[in-house]
Amino acid sequence: MIYELRIYHCVAGRLPAILKRFDTVTCRLFEKHGFRQVGFWTVAIGESNSDLVYMLQWESLADREKKFATFAADPEWIEARNKSEADGPIIASVTNSILMPTSFSALK
């Protein structure tokens, strides 16, 4: 297993828009395309309270690439993304890390 840590640094004031998009569309489409989520978080105390942090679990990098490709091409996703950004961009930048569990990790 590998894990992917993604942090969406939102444009000021746009965190509610990304949360709504994940809640109403993205998570359902993730499930449709075989994504396995570990969890989603917002920042209560830390560097920025405009961030959405989430983690996904993959069988391999090849598994990730295949599933992300089908997700990115899904017409429903493209329409939802465009609609949610009609008032302007939501995400200022993304931080992305692929993580490998250690031998002593609770998640393997």
Secondary structure, DSSP 8 states (H G I E B T S, - for coil): -EEEEEEEEE-TT-HHHHHHHIIIIIHHHHHHTT-EEEEEEE-SSSS-TTEEEEEEEES-HHHHHHHHHHHHH-HHHHHHHHHHTTTS-SEEEEEEEEE---TT-S--
